Amino acid sequence: MSEAYELSEREKQILNAIVRGMSTKELALSLHISAYTVQDHIKAIFAKTGTSSRRDLVWRLFSQFGIV
């Protein structure tokens, strides 16, 4: 999926964490970035994948790519 949607390395890290169910705050702490930066990356992932929520994103991963 990351190649299909041309996700950056950081976006790939965040996508992986979203699939594991990590919150924005947990992501920020684990990646040593602000929660606002995490939100910006998530918005970019949503824009690139045509999704609008974490649930929608995970559903798309599962249904289109057999991931999760």
All heavy atoms as TSV, in Angstrom:
chain	resi	resn	atom	element	x	y	z
A	1	MET	N	N	0.822	-1.191	0.000
A	1	MET	CA	C	0.000	0.000	0.000
A	1	MET	C	C	0.862	1.248	0.000
A	1	MET	O	O	0.553	2.218	-0.675
A	1	MET	CB	C	-0.932	0.013	1.198
A	1	MET	CG	C	-1.761	1.258	1.267
A	1	MET	SD	S	-2.888	1.240	2.645
A	1	MET	CE	C	-3.753	2.736	2.347
A	2	SER	N	N	1.941	1.229	0.776
A	2	SER	CA	C	2.769	2.425	0.869
A	2	SER	C	C	3.369	2.806	-0.479
A	2	SER	O	O	3.509	3.985	-0.786
A	2	SER	CB	C	3.862	2.244	1.915
A	2	SER	OG	O	4.664	1.128	1.616
A	3	GLU	N	N	3.687	1.822	-1.308
A	3	GLU	CA	C	4.203	2.116	-2.635
A	3	GLU	C	C	3.080	2.598	-3.551
A	3	GLU	O	O	3.266	3.514	-4.349
A	3	GLU	CB	C	4.881	0.885	-3.246
A	3	GLU	CG	C	6.208	0.522	-2.601
A	3	GLU	CD	C	6.041	-0.233	-1.293
A	3	GLU	OE1	O	5.012	-0.910	-1.101
A	3	GLU	OE2	O	6.929	-0.119	-0.439
A	4	ALA	N	N	1.915	1.997	-3.437
A	4	ALA	CA	C	0.784	2.371	-4.288
A	4	ALA	C	C	0.372	3.817	-4.058
A	4	ALA	O	O	-0.025	4.509	-5.000
A	4	ALA	CB	C	-0.404	1.445	-4.023
A	5	TYR	N	N	0.479	4.295	-2.833
A	5	TYR	CA	C	0.056	5.654	-2.506
A	5	TYR	C	C	1.230	6.607	-2.293
A	5	TYR	O	O	1.043	7.740	-1.878
A	5	TYR	CB	C	-0.845	5.644	-1.267
A	5	TYR	CG	C	-2.176	4.993	-1.535
A	5	TYR	CD1	C	-2.493	3.775	-0.979
A	5	TYR	CD2	C	-3.108	5.603	-2.369
A	5	TYR	CE1	C	-3.723	3.172	-1.223
A	5	TYR	CE2	C	-4.332	5.010	-2.620
A	5	TYR	CZ	C	-4.630	3.799	-2.042
A	5	TYR	OH	O	-5.840	3.205	-2.291
A	6	GLU	N	N	2.446	6.135	-2.548
A	6	GLU	CA	C	3.652	6.955	-2.433
A	6	GLU	C	C	3.777	7.625	-1.065
A	6	GLU	O	O	3.983	8.826	-0.961
A	6	GLU	CB	C	3.717	7.980	-3.560
A	6	GLU	CG	C	3.746	7.336	-4.931
A	6	GLU	CD	C	3.798	8.342	-6.066
A	6	GLU	OE1	O	3.842	9.560	-5.821
A	6	GLU	OE2	O	3.804	7.889	-7.216
A	7	LEU	N	N	3.661	6.819	-0.015
A	7	LEU	CA	C	3.802	7.330	1.347
A	7	LEU	C	C	5.279	7.547	1.675
A	7	LEU	O	O	6.132	6.764	1.269
A	7	LEU	CB	C	3.203	6.356	2.359
A	7	LEU	CG	C	1.713	6.050	2.226
A	7	LEU	CD1	C	1.287	5.047	3.289
A	7	LEU	CD2	C	0.871	7.301	2.310
A	8	SER	N	N	5.557	8.599	2.441
A	8	SER	CA	C	6.925	8.855	2.893
A	8	SER	C	C	7.296	7.833	3.971
A	8	SER	O	O	6.423	7.119	4.495
A	8	SER	CB	C	7.030	10.272	3.464
A	8	SER	OG	O	6.315	10.355	4.693
A	9	GLU	N	N	8.566	7.806	4.325
A	9	GLU	CA	C	9.008	6.877	5.372
A	9	GLU	C	C	8.289	7.162	6.694
A	9	GLU	O	O	7.865	6.252	7.383
A	9	GLU	CB	C	10.523	6.962	5.561
A	9	GLU	CG	C	11.305	6.317	4.440
A	9	GLU	CD	C	10.964	4.846	4.233
A	9	GLU	OE1	O	10.871	4.090	5.227
A	9	GLU	OE2	O	10.773	4.446	3.075
A	10	ARG	N	N	8.145	8.419	7.046
A	10	ARG	CA	C	7.467	8.783	8.295
A	10	ARG	C	C	5.995	8.383	8.230
A	10	ARG	O	O	5.440	7.867	9.193
A	10	ARG	CB	C	7.609	10.274	8.560
A	10	ARG	CG	C	6.975	10.718	9.849
A	10	ARG	CD	C	7.600	10.060	11.068
A	10	ARG	NE	N	8.652	10.903	11.571
A	10	ARG	CZ	C	9.456	10.575	12.560
A	10	ARG	NH1	N	9.333	9.417	13.177
A	10	ARG	NH2	N	10.391	11.385	12.957
A	11	GLU	N	N	5.358	8.602	7.081
A	11	GLU	CA	C	3.952	8.211	6.925
A	11	GLU	C	C	3.796	6.699	7.042
A	11	GLU	O	O	2.826	6.221	7.628
A	11	GLU	CB	C	3.414	8.713	5.583
A	11	GLU	CG	C	3.246	10.213	5.535
A	11	GLU	CD	C	3.015	10.772	4.155
A	11	GLU	OE1	O	3.197	10.051	3.151
A	11	GLU	OE2	O	2.655	11.956	4.061
A	12	LYS	N	N	4.771	5.946	6.547
A	12	LYS	CA	C	4.741	4.487	6.687
A	12	LYS	C	C	4.814	4.099	8.162
A	12	LYS	O	O	4.101	3.199	8.607
A	12	LYS	CB	C	5.904	3.845	5.925
A	12	LYS	CG	C	5.788	3.918	4.437
A	12	LYS	CD	C	7.027	3.315	3.803
A	12	LYS	CE	C	7.142	3.672	2.338
A	12	LYS	NZ	N	8.378	3.138	1.750
A	13	GLN	N	N	5.692	4.775	8.919
A	13	GLN	CA	C	5.809	4.491	10.357
A	13	GLN	C	C	4.483	4.772	11.059
A	13	GLN	O	O	4.038	3.983	11.901
A	13	GLN	CB	C	6.894	5.367	10.982
A	13	GLN	CG	C	8.296	5.027	10.583
A	13	GLN	CD	C	9.290	6.027	11.153
A	13	GLN	OE1	O	9.008	7.223	11.234
A	13	GLN	NE2	N	10.457	5.534	11.556
A	14	ILE	N	N	3.878	5.876	10.715
A	14	ILE	CA	C	2.626	6.261	11.356
A	14	ILE	C	C	1.503	5.313	10.960
A	14	ILE	O	O	0.703	4.897	11.793
A	14	ILE	CB	C	2.303	7.735	11.051
A	14	ILE	CG1	C	3.320	8.609	11.810
A	14	ILE	CG2	C	0.862	8.080	11.411
A	14	ILE	CD1	C	3.240	10.072	11.538
A	15	LEU	N	N	1.457	4.924	9.704
A	15	LEU	CA	C	0.448	3.971	9.243
A	15	LEU	C	C	0.576	2.654	10.005
A	15	LEU	O	O	-0.424	2.101	10.471
A	15	LEU	CB	C	0.586	3.742	7.738
A	15	LEU	CG	C	-0.352	2.725	7.122
A	15	LEU	CD1	C	-1.810	3.144	7.306
A	15	LEU	CD2	C	-0.031	2.549	5.651
A	16	ASN	N	N	1.779	2.179	10.168
A	16	ASN	CA	C	2.018	0.939	10.905
A	16	ASN	C	C	1.518	1.063	12.344
A	16	ASN	O	O	0.889	0.145	12.874
A	16	ASN	CB	C	3.512	0.607	10.875
A	16	ASN	CG	C	3.818	-0.763	11.429
A	16	ASN	OD1	O	2.952	-1.610	11.542
A	16	ASN	ND2	N	5.069	-0.981	11.756
A	17	ALA	N	N	1.759	2.201	12.962
A	17	ALA	CA	C	1.313	2.426	14.336
A	17	ALA	C	C	-0.209	2.532	14.418
A	17	ALA	O	O	-0.818	2.058	15.377
A	17	ALA	CB	C	1.966	3.679	14.902
A	18	ILE	N	N	-0.820	3.143	13.418
A	18	ILE	CA	C	-2.289	3.237	13.386
A	18	ILE	C	C	-2.897	1.842	13.326
A	18	ILE	O	O	-3.859	1.541	14.030
A	18	ILE	CB	C	-2.757	4.096	12.190
A	18	ILE	CG1	C	-2.436	5.571	12.446
A	18	ILE	CG2	C	-4.250	3.907	11.939
A	18	ILE	CD1	C	-2.667	6.463	11.245
A	19	VAL	N	N	-2.323	0.988	12.509
A	19	VAL	CA	C	-2.819	-0.386	12.386
A	19	VAL	C	C	-2.712	-1.115	13.724
A	19	VAL	O	O	-3.577	-1.910	14.072
A	19	VAL	CB	C	-2.043	-1.140	11.274
A	19	VAL	CG1	C	-2.330	-2.629	11.304
A	19	VAL	CG2	C	-2.378	-0.556	9.917
A	20	ARG	N	N	-1.686	-0.787	14.507
A	20	ARG	CA	C	-1.520	-1.409	15.823
A	20	ARG	C	C	-2.408	-0.765	16.876
A	20	ARG	O	O	-2.415	-1.180	18.033
A	20	ARG	CB	C	-0.062	-1.334	16.258
A	20	ARG	CG	C	0.845	-2.221	15.406
A	20	ARG	CD	C	2.234	-2.200	15.945
A	20	ARG	NE	N	2.606	-0.803	16.230
A	20	ARG	CZ	C	3.805	-0.294	16.085
A	20	ARG	NH1	N	4.786	-1.037	15.698
A	20	ARG	NH2	N	4.037	0.975	16.354
A	21	GLY	N	N	-3.148	0.299	16.496
A	21	GLY	CA	C	-4.095	0.912	17.409
A	21	GLY	C	C	-3.530	2.003	18.296
A	21	GLY	O	O	-4.163	2.379	19.289
A	22	MET	N	N	-2.377	2.530	17.960
A	22	MET	CA	C	-1.775	3.577	18.784
A	22	MET	C	C	-2.532	4.889	18.630
A	22	MET	O	O	-2.985	5.233	17.539
A	22	MET	CB	C	-0.305	3.781	18.407
A	22	MET	CG	C	0.578	2.612	18.790
A	22	MET	SD	S	2.310	2.868	18.322
A	22	MET	CE	C	2.801	4.062	19.563
A	23	SER	N	N	-2.646	5.629	19.713
A	23	SER	CA	C	-3.284	6.942	19.691
A	23	SER	C	C	-2.302	7.989	19.163
A	23	SER	O	O	-1.095	7.738	19.064
A	23	SER	CB	C	-3.731	7.331	21.096
A	23	SER	OG	O	-2.597	7.608	21.904
A	24	THR	N	N	-2.825	9.160	18.878
A	24	THR	CA	C	-1.974	10.262	18.432
A	24	THR	C	C	-0.916	10.582	19.480
A	24	THR	O	O	0.264	10.767	19.157
A	24	THR	CB	C	-2.831	11.509	18.130
A	24	THR	OG1	O	-3.738	11.183	17.071
A	24	THR	CG2	C	-1.972	12.686	17.717
A	25	LYS	N	N	-1.332	10.633	20.728
A	25	LYS	CA	C	-0.394	10.941	21.815
A	25	LYS	C	C	0.696	9.873	21.918
A	25	LYS	O	O	1.877	10.198	22.070
A	25	LYS	CB	C	-1.153	11.061	23.131
A	25	LYS	CG	C	-0.291	11.491	24.287
A	25	LYS	CD	C	-1.123	11.697	25.539
A	25	LYS	CE	C	-0.231	12.129	26.690
A	25	LYS	NZ	N	-1.009	12.373	27.910
A	26	GLU	N	N	0.309	8.607	21.833
A	26	GLU	CA	C	1.290	7.517	21.893
A	26	GLU	C	C	2.267	7.603	20.722
A	26	GLU	O	O	3.472	7.395	20.891
A	26	GLU	CB	C	0.583	6.167	21.877
A	26	GLU	CG	C	-0.182	5.856	23.130
A	26	GLU	CD	C	-1.073	4.633	23.005
A	26	GLU	OE1	O	-1.560	4.335	21.883
A	26	GLU	OE2	O	-1.294	3.981	24.039
A	27	LEU	N	N	1.724	7.898	19.546
A	27	LEU	CA	C	2.578	8.055	18.365
A	27	LEU	C	C	3.579	9.183	18.560
A	27	LEU	O	O	4.771	9.033	18.258
A	27	LEU	CB	C	1.716	8.362	17.139
A	27	LEU	CG	C	1.231	7.179	16.343
A	27	LEU	CD1	C	0.058	7.565	15.468
A	27	LEU	CD2	C	2.349	6.661	15.505
A	28	ALA	N	N	3.104	10.313	19.032
A	28	ALA	CA	C	3.972	11.473	19.235
A	28	ALA	C	C	5.109	11.134	20.209
A	28	ALA	O	O	6.272	11.463	19.950
A	28	ALA	CB	C	3.154	12.644	19.743
A	29	LEU	N	N	4.757	10.491	21.290
A	29	LEU	CA	C	5.776	10.120	22.282
A	29	LEU	C	C	6.780	9.122	21.714
A	29	LEU	O	O	7.980	9.265	21.917
A	29	LEU	CB	C	5.120	9.555	23.537
A	29	LEU	CG	C	4.340	10.548	24.398
A	29	LEU	CD1	C	3.565	9.821	25.493
A	29	LEU	CD2	C	5.280	11.586	24.992
A	30	SER	N	N	6.300	8.128	21.001
A	30	SER	CA	C	7.205	7.095	20.484
A	30	SER	C	C	8.101	7.605	19.363
A	30	SER	O	O	9.226	7.134	19.209
A	30	SER	CB	C	6.414	5.873	20.017
A	30	SER	OG	O	5.708	6.162	18.831
A	31	LEU	N	N	7.625	8.576	18.585
A	31	LEU	CA	C	8.409	9.104	17.468
A	31	LEU	C	C	9.149	10.397	17.820
A	31	LEU	O	O	9.850	10.957	16.980
A	31	LEU	CB	C	7.506	9.337	16.254
A	31	LEU	CG	C	6.837	8.094	15.676
A	31	LEU	CD1	C	5.865	8.474	14.572
A	31	LEU	CD2	C	7.879	7.115	15.162
A	32	HIS	N	N	8.943	10.887	19.040
A	32	HIS	CA	C	9.591	12.116	19.516
A	32	HIS	C	C	9.252	13.320	18.635
A	32	HIS	O	O	10.121	14.111	18.262
A	32	HIS	CB	C	11.111	11.933	19.618
A	32	HIS	CG	C	11.500	10.745	20.427
A	32	HIS	ND1	N	11.347	10.701	21.797
A	32	HIS	CD2	C	11.993	9.536	20.066
A	32	HIS	CE1	C	11.758	9.534	22.240
A	32	HIS	NE2	N	12.148	8.801	21.216
A	33	ILE	N	N	7.961	13.426	18.304
A	33	ILE	CA	C	7.445	14.567	17.552
A	33	ILE	C	C	6.176	15.048	18.249
A	33	ILE	O	O	5.639	14.354	19.113
A	33	ILE	CB	C	7.155	14.223	16.066
A	33	ILE	CG1	C	6.151	13.073	15.942
A	33	ILE	CG2	C	8.455	13.893	15.336
A	33	ILE	CD1	C	5.775	12.716	14.507
A	34	SER	N	N	5.698	16.219	17.874
A	34	SER	CA	C	4.496	16.738	18.528
A	34	SER	C	C	3.239	16.039	18.013
A	34	SER	O	O	3.225	15.481	16.903
A	34	SER	CB	C	4.369	18.243	18.296
A	34	SER	OG	O	3.916	18.503	16.983
A	35	ALA	N	N	2.192	16.096	18.805
A	35	ALA	CA	C	0.904	15.525	18.396
A	35	ALA	C	C	0.380	16.241	17.153
A	35	ALA	O	O	-0.266	15.622	16.304
A	35	ALA	CB	C	-0.101	15.624	19.535
A	36	TYR	N	N	0.672	17.539	17.032
A	36	TYR	CA	C	0.246	18.290	15.851
A	36	TYR	C	C	0.934	17.776	14.589
A	36	TYR	O	O	0.318	17.678	13.527
A	36	TYR	CB	C	0.535	19.783	16.027
A	36	TYR	CG	C	-0.246	20.399	17.151
A	36	TYR	CD1	C	0.392	20.805	18.317
A	36	TYR	CD2	C	-1.629	20.559	17.055
A	36	TYR	CE1	C	-0.328	21.366	19.364
A	36	TYR	CE2	C	-2.356	21.119	18.098
A	36	TYR	CZ	C	-1.704	21.515	19.245
A	36	TYR	OH	O	-2.416	22.059	20.275
A	37	THR	N	N	2.204	17.420	14.711
A	37	THR	CA	C	2.933	16.860	13.567
A	37	THR	C	C	2.363	15.503	13.193
A	37	THR	O	O	2.213	15.194	12.008
A	37	THR	CB	C	4.435	16.763	13.889
A	37	THR	OG1	O	4.920	18.066	14.228
A	37	THR	CG2	C	5.217	16.218	12.707
A	38	VAL	N	N	2.034	14.697	14.186
A	38	VAL	CA	C	1.400	13.398	13.923
A	38	VAL	C	C	0.100	13.622	13.156
A	38	VAL	O	O	-0.164	12.964	12.147
A	38	VAL	CB	C	1.131	12.619	15.228
A	38	VAL	CG1	C	0.284	11.377	14.960
A	38	VAL	CG2	C	2.435	12.237	15.900
A	39	GLN	N	N	-0.713	14.571	13.621
A	39	GLN	CA	C	-1.983	14.863	12.952
A	39	GLN	C	C	-1.761	15.300	11.507
A	39	GLN	O	O	-2.520	14.911	10.615
A	39	GLN	CB	C	-2.756	15.939	13.716
A	39	GLN	CG	C	-3.421	15.433	14.977
A	39	GLN	CD	C	-4.439	14.352	14.708
A	39	GLN	OE1	O	-4.259	13.207	15.109
A	39	GLN	NE2	N	-5.490	14.677	14.025
A	40	ASP	N	N	-0.727	16.096	11.264
A	40	ASP	CA	C	-0.413	16.522	9.891
A	40	ASP	C	C	-0.071	15.320	9.016
A	40	ASP	O	O	-0.500	15.234	7.867
A	40	ASP	CB	C	0.736	17.524	9.876
A	40	ASP	CG	C	0.330	18.899	10.371
A	40	ASP	OD1	O	-0.895	19.202	10.393
A	40	ASP	OD2	O	1.230	19.679	10.733
A	41	HIS	N	N	0.705	14.399	9.554
A	41	HIS	CA	C	1.056	13.191	8.791
A	41	HIS	C	C	-0.186	12.342	8.523
A	41	HIS	O	O	-0.358	11.798	7.430
A	41	HIS	CB	C	2.109	12.366	9.531
A	41	HIS	CG	C	3.484	12.937	9.480
A	41	HIS	ND1	N	4.175	13.169	8.310
A	41	HIS	CD2	C	4.315	13.335	10.480
A	41	HIS	CE1	C	5.367	13.667	8.580
A	41	HIS	NE2	N	5.471	13.786	9.899
A	42	ILE	N	N	-1.049	12.220	9.526
A	42	ILE	CA	C	-2.272	11.438	9.356
A	42	ILE	C	C	-3.158	12.071	8.283
A	42	ILE	O	O	-3.705	11.372	7.428
A	42	ILE	CB	C	-3.014	11.272	10.696
A	42	ILE	CG1	C	-2.195	10.381	11.641
A	42	ILE	CG2	C	-4.407	10.687	10.482
A	42	ILE	CD1	C	-2.732	10.308	13.061
A	43	LYS	N	N	-3.279	13.383	8.298
A	43	LYS	CA	C	-4.061	14.078	7.264
A	43	LYS	C	C	-3.483	13.817	5.883
A	43	LYS	O	O	-4.226	13.614	4.918
A	43	LYS	CB	C	-4.095	15.576	7.539
A	43	LYS	CG	C	-4.964	15.967	8.702
A	43	LYS	CD	C	-4.886	17.470	8.942
A	43	LYS	CE	C	-5.528	17.859	10.245
A	43	LYS	NZ	N	-5.349	19.289	10.552
A	44	ALA	N	N	-2.156	13.815	5.774
A	44	ALA	CA	C	-1.508	13.537	4.488
A	44	ALA	C	C	-1.793	12.105	4.042
A	44	ALA	O	O	-2.058	11.857	2.855
A	44	ALA	CB	C	0.001	13.772	4.599
A	45	ILE	N	N	-1.773	11.165	4.984
A	45	ILE	CA	C	-2.085	9.763	4.659
A	45	ILE	C	C	-3.530	9.657	4.177
A	45	ILE	O	O	-3.810	8.994	3.172
A	45	ILE	CB	C	-1.834	8.843	5.873
A	45	ILE	CG1	C	-0.344	8.781	6.200
A	45	ILE	CG2	C	-2.383	7.442	5.615
A	45	ILE	CD1	C	-0.025	8.153	7.555
A	46	PHE	N	N	-4.455	10.316	4.879
A	46	PHE	CA	C	-5.856	10.306	4.463
A	46	PHE	C	C	-6.003	10.873	3.056
A	46	PHE	O	O	-6.720	10.309	2.220
A	46	PHE	CB	C	-6.725	11.128	5.422
A	46	PHE	CG	C	-6.946	10.521	6.788
A	46	PHE	CD1	C	-7.469	11.289	7.809
A	46	PHE	CD2	C	-6.640	9.202	7.065
A	46	PHE	CE1	C	-7.701	10.763	9.069
A	46	PHE	CE2	C	-6.863	8.651	8.319
A	46	PHE	CZ	C	-7.386	9.438	9.333
A	47	ALA	N	N	-5.331	11.981	2.775
A	47	ALA	CA	C	-5.434	12.613	1.454
A	47	ALA	C	C	-4.886	11.697	0.359
A	47	ALA	O	O	-5.495	11.555	-0.707
A	47	ALA	CB	C	-4.693	13.947	1.449
A	48	LYS	N	N	-3.763	11.058	0.622
A	48	LYS	CA	C	-3.143	10.192	-0.379
A	48	LYS	C	C	-3.948	8.923	-0.618
A	48	LYS	O	O	-3.930	8.379	-1.719
A	48	LYS	CB	C	-1.724	9.820	0.045
A	48	LYS	CG	C	-0.756	10.987	-0.045
A	48	LYS	CD	C	0.629	10.573	0.392
A	48	LYS	CE	C	1.605	11.729	0.303
A	48	LYS	NZ	N	2.979	11.333	0.692
A	49	THR	N	N	-4.633	8.430	0.411
A	49	THR	CA	C	-5.360	7.161	0.290
A	49	THR	C	C	-6.848	7.352	0.013
A	49	THR	O	O	-7.561	6.379	-0.206
A	49	THR	CB	C	-5.203	6.323	1.576
A	49	THR	OG1	O	-5.713	7.061	2.695
A	49	THR	CG2	C	-3.751	5.941	1.806
A	50	GLY	N	N	-7.307	8.594	0.065
A	50	GLY	CA	C	-8.727	8.847	-0.168
A	50	GLY	C	C	-9.616	8.387	0.964
A	50	GLY	O	O	-10.783	8.071	0.764
A	51	THR	N	N	-9.067	8.363	2.165
A	51	THR	CA	C	-9.835	7.969	3.344
A	51	THR	C	C	-10.086	9.197	4.205
A	51	THR	O	O	-9.488	10.253	3.986
A	51	THR	CB	C	-9.092	6.895	4.156
A	51	THR	OG1	O	-7.804	7.391	4.520
A	51	THR	CG2	C	-8.929	5.615	3.355
A	52	SER	N	N	-10.963	9.038	5.200
A	52	SER	CA	C	-11.281	10.193	6.036
A	52	SER	C	C	-11.232	9.893	7.532
A	52	SER	O	O	-11.500	10.769	8.343
A	52	SER	CB	C	-12.671	10.727	5.677
A	52	SER	OG	O	-13.638	9.714	5.857
A	53	SER	N	N	-10.888	8.669	7.889
A	53	SER	CA	C	-10.788	8.306	9.307
A	53	SER	C	C	-9.829	7.132	9.460
A	53	SER	O	O	-9.521	6.431	8.489
A	53	SER	CB	C	-12.157	7.907	9.863
A	53	SER	OG	O	-12.578	6.681	9.307
A	54	ARG	N	N	-9.394	6.921	10.678
A	54	ARG	CA	C	-8.512	5.778	10.944
A	54	ARG	C	C	-9.236	4.468	10.635
A	54	ARG	O	O	-8.645	3.545	10.074
A	54	ARG	CB	C	-8.059	5.786	12.403
A	54	ARG	CG	C	-7.097	6.896	12.716
A	54	ARG	CD	C	-6.765	6.899	14.206
A	54	ARG	NE	N	-5.986	8.063	14.548
A	54	ARG	CZ	C	-4.884	8.027	15.292
A	54	ARG	NH1	N	-4.465	6.898	15.795
A	54	ARG	NH2	N	-4.227	9.127	15.547
A	55	ARG	N	N	-10.506	4.400	11.012
A	55	ARG	CA	C	-11.285	3.187	10.758
A	55	ARG	C	C	-11.374	2.901	9.260
A	55	ARG	O	O	-11.186	1.771	8.817
A	55	ARG	CB	C	-12.676	3.335	11.358
A	55	ARG	CG	C	-13.550	2.115	11.128
A	55	ARG	CD	C	-14.883	2.282	11.784
A	55	ARG	NE	N	-14.676	2.180	13.227
A	55	ARG	CZ	C	-15.548	2.534	14.127
A	55	ARG	NH1	N	-16.707	3.021	13.779
A	55	ARG	NH2	N	-15.290	2.403	15.409
A	56	ASP	N	N	-11.666	3.933	8.487
A	56	ASP	CA	C	-11.751	3.803	7.036
A	56	ASP	C	C	-10.404	3.371	6.453
A	56	ASP	O	O	-10.331	2.512	5.572
A	56	ASP	CB	C	-12.201	5.136	6.429
A	56	ASP	CG	C	-12.504	5.073	4.953
A	56	ASP	OD1	O	-12.835	3.979	4.446
A	56	ASP	OD2	O	-12.439	6.143	4.301
A	57	LEU	N	N	-9.324	3.932	6.966
A	57	LEU	CA	C	-7.982	3.589	6.501
A	57	LEU	C	C	-7.667	2.123	6.763
A	57	LEU	O	O	-7.204	1.408	5.875
A	57	LEU	CB	C	-6.959	4.491	7.193
A	57	LEU	CG	C	-5.501	4.280	6.852
A	57	LEU	CD1	C	-5.236	4.549	5.376
A	57	LEU	CD2	C	-4.631	5.170	7.725
A	58	VAL	N	N	-7.932	1.658	7.973
A	58	VAL	CA	C	-7.658	0.261	8.318
A	58	VAL	C	C	-8.544	-0.668	7.493
A	58	VAL	O	O	-8.086	-1.704	6.998
A	58	VAL	CB	C	-7.829	0.016	9.837
A	58	VAL	CG1	C	-7.751	-1.461	10.168
A	58	VAL	CG2	C	-6.777	0.802	10.614
A	59	TRP	N	N	-9.810	-0.293	7.292
A	59	TRP	CA	C	-10.704	-1.102	6.465
A	59	TRP	C	C	-10.148	-1.218	5.048
A	59	TRP	O	O	-10.138	-2.286	4.459
A	59	TRP	CB	C	-12.109	-0.479	6.432
A	59	TRP	CG	C	-13.038	-1.244	5.552
A	59	TRP	CD1	C	-13.765	-2.350	5.896
A	59	TRP	CD2	C	-13.328	-0.996	4.178
A	59	TRP	NE1	N	-14.486	-2.789	4.814
A	59	TRP	CE2	C	-14.229	-1.982	3.741
A	59	TRP	CE3	C	-12.895	-0.031	3.264
A	59	TRP	CZ2	C	-14.716	-2.030	2.444
A	59	TRP	CZ3	C	-13.378	-0.080	1.973
A	59	TRP	CH2	C	-14.276	-1.071	1.576
A	60	ARG	N	N	-9.668	-0.107	4.501
A	60	ARG	CA	C	-9.110	-0.128	3.146
A	60	ARG	C	C	-7.874	-1.017	3.080
A	60	ARG	O	O	-7.696	-1.772	2.127
A	60	ARG	CB	C	-8.771	1.280	2.683
A	60	ARG	CG	C	-8.244	1.268	1.252
A	60	ARG	CD	C	-8.254	2.598	0.633
A	60	ARG	NE	N	-9.645	3.047	0.527
A	60	ARG	CZ	C	-10.014	4.083	-0.172
A	60	ARG	NH1	N	-9.137	4.785	-0.833
A	60	ARG	NH2	N	-11.274	4.446	-0.227
A	61	LEU	N	N	-7.017	-0.940	4.084
A	61	LEU	CA	C	-5.845	-1.814	4.132
A	61	LEU	C	C	-6.255	-3.275	4.072
A	61	LEU	O	O	-5.700	-4.066	3.316
A	61	LEU	CB	C	-5.043	-1.577	5.410
A	61	LEU	CG	C	-4.185	-0.335	5.473
A	61	LEU	CD1	C	-3.681	-0.131	6.899
A	61	LEU	CD2	C	-3.018	-0.461	4.533
A	62	PHE	N	N	-7.235	-3.622	4.872
A	62	PHE	CA	C	-7.689	-5.005	4.923
A	62	PHE	C	C	-8.382	-5.448	3.644
A	62	PHE	O	O	-8.074	-6.472	3.069
A	62	PHE	CB	C	-8.630	-5.208	6.121
A	62	PHE	CG	C	-9.145	-6.598	6.225
A	62	PHE	CD1	C	-8.338	-7.634	6.666
A	62	PHE	CD2	C	-10.448	-6.898	5.851
A	62	PHE	CE1	C	-8.809	-8.934	6.750
A	62	PHE	CE2	C	-10.930	-8.186	5.928
A	62	PHE	CZ	C	-10.109	-9.210	6.378
A	63	SER	N	N	-9.318	-4.649	3.178
A	63	SER	CA	C	-10.147	-5.054	2.043
A	63	SER	C	C	-9.421	-5.003	0.707
A	63	SER	O	O	-9.611	-5.877	-0.131
A	63	SER	CB	C	-11.424	-4.224	1.971
A	63	SER	OG	O	-11.116	-2.878	1.667
A	64	GLN	N	N	-8.588	-3.992	0.501
A	64	GLN	CA	C	-7.934	-3.864	-0.802
A	64	GLN	C	C	-6.573	-4.531	-0.869
A	64	GLN	O	O	-6.141	-4.929	-1.941
A	64	GLN	CB	C	-7.782	-2.389	-1.172
A	64	GLN	CG	C	-9.087	-1.724	-1.504
A	64	GLN	CD	C	-8.892	-0.309	-2.019
A	64	GLN	OE1	O	-7.851	0.288	-1.844
A	64	GLN	NE2	N	-9.920	0.210	-2.651
A	65	PHE	N	N	-5.882	-4.619	0.266
A	65	PHE	CA	C	-4.521	-5.117	0.234
A	65	PHE	C	C	-4.311	-6.377	1.069
A	65	PHE	O	O	-3.198	-6.882	1.139
A	65	PHE	CB	C	-3.562	-4.007	0.684
A	65	PHE	CG	C	-3.576	-2.815	-0.221
A	65	PHE	CD1	C	-4.378	-1.711	0.061
A	65	PHE	CD2	C	-2.817	-2.792	-1.371
A	65	PHE	CE1	C	-4.409	-0.612	-0.780
A	65	PHE	CE2	C	-2.836	-1.694	-2.228
A	65	PHE	CZ	C	-3.632	-0.607	-1.926
A	66	GLY	N	N	-5.353	-6.865	1.730
A	66	GLY	CA	C	-5.230	-8.077	2.537
A	66	GLY	C	C	-4.274	-7.934	3.699
A	66	GLY	O	O	-3.637	-8.889	4.111
A	67	ILE	N	N	-4.169	-6.714	4.229
A	67	ILE	CA	C	-3.247	-6.414	5.325
A	67	ILE	C	C	-4.036	-6.276	6.614
A	67	ILE	O	O	-5.180	-5.867	6.589
A	67	ILE	CB	C	-2.468	-5.115	5.038
A	67	ILE	CG1	C	-1.654	-5.283	3.760
A	67	ILE	CG2	C	-1.574	-4.727	6.201
A	67	ILE	CD1	C	-1.036	-4.013	3.262
A	68	VAL	N	N	-3.428	-6.546	7.706
A	68	VAL	CA	C	-3.919	-6.383	9.076
A	68	VAL	C	C	-4.083	-7.706	9.729
A	68	VAL	O	O	-3.919	-8.738	9.385
A	68	VAL	CB	C	-5.238	-5.594	9.196
A	68	VAL	CG1	C	-5.669	-5.535	10.644
A	68	VAL	CG2	C	-5.101	-4.217	8.655
